[in-house]
């Protein structure tokens, strides 16, 4: 992205922040972790805007939610950081950054898909860690490894992989228009 056009850059960051907000409301309420479009939007932001701008859009989204705006799938506010699913929101920032780094050179569909799957791995890693930490340490409940994986991975991963594949195809097409 051209550094001489800060208004253009900030506009794209704001658009992706707004898309993340909208993505929270397109959800399938699978307990305990709802399936939303946010992961794919965050990864698409990293792929299309670059590492810094994609991560900035995701970080702005998280900040707006923590400041009390009801932009998360389950509301908003500073107390949301104690929710078991908060790690996924932090993962959006890391996943977007990684996608931007991995797609800096090259726009092939294969590269886009590999980068977005790597970004999805970051989102899941932070989501699983925070879910387990929140339930076990903050809530003092025993959580078996089987329950942790069932709750955080097995219910949403197949759909997330499919949606990420679609987002990769979109990224390969859209990236040429944003340059």
N, C-alpha and C positions, 0 to 999 in steps of 0.2 A: 504494500500500500504506500502511496506517495506521501512522504512526510511533509510536503509543502501544502497539503490540503487538510488541515486539521478539522475543519468544519465537516468535510466529507467523512473523515475517520470517526469523529464523534457522533455523527448522524448514524453511521452503521453500527456503532457500539450501542447507541440508544435503541435502534431498531431491534437488535438481537436481545437486548435486555427486555424489551416489550414482548418479543416472541417467547422468551423464557417464562414471562408472567402468563401469557396466554396458554402456553404449553402445560402449565400447572392445572388448568381447568379442563383440559382434555384428558380425563383420567378414567381408568377402569379400576374401581376400588377393590383390589385384591388385598385382603388383609395378610400380613400387617404392613406390607410395602405396596402402595398403589402404583400401577403402571401409568406413567404419563409420557408425554412427548418431550419432556425437558432434557433428558440425556442426549437425545439426538439433536435437539436445537443447540445445546451447548457445544457438542462436538462439531456440528456444522459451523457454528460461529468461529471456533478455533481454526477450522479448515479454511474457511473463506476470508476471515479477517486477519489471520495470523495469530501467533502465540500470544503476544501481549494484548492485542485488542480483543481477541476471543475470551481470554481469561478476565480481562477488564469487564466485559459485558456480563459474564457469569458472577464475578465478584460484586458488581453493582447490584445485580439481582438479589444476591444473598444479603447485602447490606440493607437494601430497601426492606426486605422481609424482617430482618433483625430490628430495624428501626420501628417496626410496628405495622407497616402496611400489610394487608392480608394477601400477599402475593404467592405464598407457598400453598401447596396442595392441601395442607391442613390448617391454614391460617397465617399467623405472623407474630412477631414480637420477640423480645430477647429470650424469653423462656423457651422458645422453639429450639434453641441450641441444646436443650436437654432432651428433646424428642429422639427416639431411636432412629428415625430416618434422616436426621440432620447430616449425617456423614455423606449421604448421597449428594446433598447440596454443596458441600465442600468439594466433593469429587467433581462437580461440574467445572469448577475453576481449574483444578489440576488436569482433568481430561481435555478441556479446551486448549490449555497451554501445550500439552503434549501433542495434540493433533496439529496445532499450528507449527510446532517444531518439526514434526515428521513430514509435513507436506510443504515445507518451505521450498523445496526443489522438486518439481514434478507434479503433474496433475493427472496422471493416469488413474483409471478406475481402481486398478490393483493397489496403487499406493494410497489412494483415498480410503479404501476399505481397510487396509492394514492399519493405517493411522487411526481411523475411527474405532476399530476393534481394540487397539492399544489404549485409546482414550476411555473406552467403555470399561476396560479392565481397571483403570485407575478409579473410575467412579464406583465400580463394584467393590474394589479393595477398601476404599475409604468408607463406603456404606456398610460393608460387613463388619469392619473394625468398630465403627461407631455404634452400630446396632448391638453388637456383643458387649461393648463397654457400657453402653447405656442400660441395657437390661441387667447385666451381671453386677456391675459396680455401683451405678447410680441408683438402681431400683432394688438391688440386693436379691435378685431372683436367680436361681440356677438355670443355666441355659446349656443344653447339650449341643455338641457339634452338629448332630443331625438336625436338630430343630433350627439352629442358626443357619445352616445351609438351605434348608427347606424354606425358611421364612425370607431369606434375603436373595437367594439365587434361583432356585428351581422354579419358583412361581413366575418370575418375570424375565429370566435370561433368554428363553427362546424368542419371545416377542421382541425383546430389545435387540437381539441379533438381526432379526428380520427388519426391524425399523432402521437399524444402523446401516444395513445393506442398501435400503432405499435412500437414506440420507447420503450415503457415499455416491450413489449414482447422481443424485441431485447436485452434490458438491462438484463432481467432475464436470458437469454441464455449466453450473453457475460461476465457477471460479474464473473462467475466461472473460466473463462480463464485468467482473469487479476489478479487473486489473487496469 
